[in-house]
Amino acid sequence: MNLRADKSGCFLLTALHAFGTTYFFQYILFTLRQEHGFTPASSLLFCALHGLVYTISSLQGGRYAQRKGCTRSIAIGLAGMSASLFAGLWLKTGVGVTTLMVMWSIFMCFTWPAIEAIAGDEPDRASVAQSIGIYNLTWSASACLAYFTGGALIDSLGPQSLFYVPASIHLFSLLLLPQLLSADAGKCSPQQVEDGPEPEAFRQPVSPRAFMKMAWLANPFAYIAINTLPAAVPFLSTQMGFDKVQSGYFWATWFFVRLATFALLWRWTGWHYRFRWLLAAFVGLTGSLAVMLLSHEFWLILAAQAVFGLSTGLLYSSSLFYAMDNGDEKSKHGGLHEALIGIGICLGPAAGVAGIAIGNQSSAEAAWPVSASLAVVGLLIFGLFGLLWLRLRGAQR
């Protein structure tokens, strides 16, 4: 495969961006709890607000990149994100940090849809699949690195590094942007060799656009599950007798499995436009989350994490690949892909807040009662019925 000359710069930008965004958002909740007295409910509301802002702003960010060019959109986003985080060095209240997060989230939506559009802008279908596969490997590997090194960085550099480290990464990316992306990359030009989805899409009983809609439905539910699990981990780890270090090692299993899944799906494209793989991933997502939330057996939960990583990896890959493979408006499709992720990010923590309210509990250990866990699993089952409904009405025309 011959990637365009600007793709190496795109992937480097992806790695830097994933590290900076993961470092800030994964650890800001620790600061809010320790320094500003956030309860489990207020922490979950913080995450739900991020998801709501991200949903609305991603649609606008994708449209802007489609109209004005991806490079310009990324530059605006990086500048705004960096400025927002540097402002955090002087903010001393929880309200101030929450306001910072809202601004940071808005500007971030100028970046990811445009980066995804550049990654998926290829002259032939095989190159689209390969490029999206490398993109998925890049961001997930960088996010894993940020997750594992973040605690050590904060301990060595101090809590203020939570703001100036990602802000510096965003600023560094902005300064490098002219070298990372060419002028052509900023245009997000339509495909010039082949029009429409790959030929394999038309050999299936379901239309290509129906596959895109099914993947767009499934991916938000994957993010509901992904953003539900962190709220449950402290409660589950206490039940299993884990301290914080042991909990971090144990619950990181699915991150690595998802990374391995991205590697597999990059090299093997047999899952393209195959409903049975999409259905199996959704069923696996629902079942594995139920096992992790309700079981107390070490090996059973470990196996469920493996299924969870496989399922989330395939659902994310499906959503992004079908968005890039159907139509020329890649930035707009990337924006919709990110907006649907935002819906999942919002609904997962919102369900957690509902669980705390129903149980009338405020302590960290009781922040995720069984009733709320069952409610989230029930929501995923509802999504499964929606997926089957789209399959039945999506026959080829």
HELIX and SHEET records of a PDB file:
HELIX    1   1 LYS A    7  HIS A   36  1                                  30    
HELIX    2   2 PRO A   40  LYS A   68  1                                  29    
HELIX    3   3 CYS A   70  ALA A   87  1                                  18    
HELIX    4   4 GLY A   88  TRP A   90  5                                   3    
HELIX    5   5 GLY A   94  MET A  108  1                                  15    
HELIX    6   6 TRP A  112  GLY A  120  1                                   9    
HELIX    7   7 ARG A  125  LEU A  157  1                                  33    
HELIX    8   8 SER A  161  LEU A  180  1                                  20    
HELIX    9   9 ALA A  183  LYS A  187  1                                   5    
HELIX   10  10 PRO A  199  ARG A  203  5                                   5    
HELIX   11  11 PRO A  208  MET A  240  1                                  33    
HELIX   12  12 LYS A  244  TRP A  251  1                                   8    
HELIX   13  13 THR A  253  ARG A  267  1                                  15    
HELIX   14  14 PHE A  275  LEU A  294  1                                  20    
HELIX   15  15 PHE A  298  ASP A  325  1                                  28    
HELIX   16  16 LYS A  330  GLY A  359  1                                  30    
HELIX   17  17 ALA A  364  ALA A  366  5                                   3    
HELIX   18  18 VAL A  370  LEU A  392  1                                  23    
END                                                                             
